[in-house]
Amino acid sequence: MKKTIKIKQYVMAYRADENEIKRLLPPGFESLRPVLRINVECFDGDDDWGYVEFNTPVAAEGKRGWLNIASWLEKPKYMHLEFIPTGKAGGCPHEADNDGCFYWDYTNGSYGFLGAEVIDSNKEYADCSLSWELPPANEFIDDDERIRSFIKLPVQEILGAYVVEFDREIEDGFEEDPTEGADL
């Protein structure tokens, strides 16, 4: 049986050094744009950050989508990110070429792929600011230095941000997995 939960998603993208992004990608992944993106999801009308994802647009295995660099189940202390909705409608210009998200599957020890979630709700542009502090060593389970290297890339320009609210169906009776069906 499925149940429906309300998602409030904050999305922002920023430009970073393209050569450095390419250098940090795992083998088999090609950078599509010099962009890093953060998605924040809040659940069931709560504005507390329930899931945070850090990614970059890539092509691999005949697909175009987002490579999940890191994810957190709450806002990391070293990420300073603020969204201020503007009241104007908008969205992401690169959604049409998004097949989904590549993510590290700890069970298999390789990258998995999750198809894109269709979100047809209106998006609201937002102003935002972002700064990082360097996280402590061993903050991450795996690939610590690569993740820290992505975080160290300076924000060259904030390219855009928006907020969108939508419903997501999940299987009832299972522990909620915020990545299930998510546009990651």
Residue pairs with C-beta under 8 A, 6 or more apart in sequence:
1 171
1 172
1 173
2 169
2 170
2 171
2 172
3 169
3 170
3 171
3 172
4 167
4 168
4 169
4 170
5 43
5 44
5 167
5 168
5 170
5 176
6 43
6 44
6 45
6 165
6 166
6 167
7 41
7 42
7 43
7 165
7 166
7 167
7 168
8 41
8 42
8 45
8 47
8 163
8 164
8 165
9 39
9 40
9 41
9 42
9 119
9 163
9 164
9 165
9 166
9 183
10 38
10 39
10 40
10 41
10 42
10 83
10 126
10 161
10 162
10 163
11 37
11 38
11 39
11 40
11 92
11 161
11 162
11 163
11 164
12 37
12 38
12 81
12 83
12 126
12 128
12 130
12 158
12 160
12 161
12 162
13 35
13 36
13 37
13 38
13 92
13 158
13 159
13 160
13 161
14 35
14 36
14 37
14 130
14 155
14 156
14 157
14 158
14 159
15 34
15 35
15 155
15 156
15 157
15 158
15 159
16 34
16 35
16 36
16 153
16 154
16 155
16 156
17 34
17 153
17 154
17 156
18 31
18 33
18 34
20 149
20 153
21 31
21 34
21 36
21 56
21 150
21 153
22 31
24 146
24 149
24 150
25 31
25 56
25 58
25 67
26 67
26 111
26 146
28 60
28 61
29 58
29 59
29 60
29 67
29 102
30 58
30 59
30 60
31 56
31 57
31 58
32 57
32 58
32 59
32 64
33 57
33 94
34 156
35 56
35 57
35 159
36 54
36 55
36 56
36 69
36 150
36 153
37 54
37 55
37 56
37 57
37 66
38 52
38 53
38 54
38 55
38 79
38 81
38 130
39 52
39 53
39 55
39 182
39 183
39 184
40 49
40 51
40 52
40 53
40 75
40 81
40 83
41 49
41 50
41 51
41 52
41 178
41 182
42 48
42 49
42 50
43 50
43 51
43 176
43 178
49 74
49 75
50 73
50 74
50 178
51 71
51 72
51 73
51 178
51 179
51 182
52 71
52 72
52 73
52 74
52 75
52 76
52 79
53 68
53 70
53 71
53 72
53 179
53 182
53 184
54 68
54 69
54 70
54 71
54 150
54 151
55 66
55 67
55 68
55 69
55 101
55 184
56 66
56 67
56 69
56 150
57 64
57 65
57 66
57 67
57 94
58 64
58 65
58 66
58 67
58 102
60 67
60 102
60 111
61 113
63 99
63 100
63 102
63 113
64 97
64 98
64 99
65 98
65 99
65 100
65 101
65 102
65 113
65 116
66 98
66 100
66 101
66 102
66 184
67 101
67 102
68 101
68 102
68 103
68 104
68 184
69 147
69 150
70 140
70 147
70 150
71 103
71 179
73 178
75 81
76 135
77 133
78 132
78 133
78 134
78 135
78 151
79 130
79 132
80 129
80 130
80 131
80 132
80 133
81 128
81 129
81 130
82 128
82 129
82 130
83 126
83 127
83 128
83 161
83 163
84 126
84 127
84 128
85 124
85 125
85 126
85 163
86 124
86 125
86 126
86 127
87 124
88 124
88 125
89 122
89 123
89 124
89 125
90 123
90 124
90 125
90 160
90 162
91 123
91 162
91 164
92 123
92 160
92 162
98 116
98 183
99 113
99 115
99 116
100 113
100 114
100 115
100 116
100 184
101 113
101 114
101 116
101 182
101 183
101 184
102 111
102 112
102 113
103 111
103 112
103 113
103 114
103 179
103 184
104 110
104 111
104 112
104 142
104 143
105 111
105 112
106 141
106 142
114 179
114 181
114 182
114 184
116 183
117 168
117 181
117 182
117 183
119 164
119 166
119 183
120 166
121 164
121 165
121 166
122 164
123 162
123 163
123 164
124 162
124 163
124 164
125 160
125 161
125 162
126 161
126 162
126 163
127 161
128 158
128 161
129 158
130 155
130 158
131 155
132 151
132 152
134 148
134 151
134 152
135 148
135 151
137 144
137 148
138 144
139 148
140 147
140 148
168 181
168 182
169 181
170 176
170 177
170 180
170 181
171 180
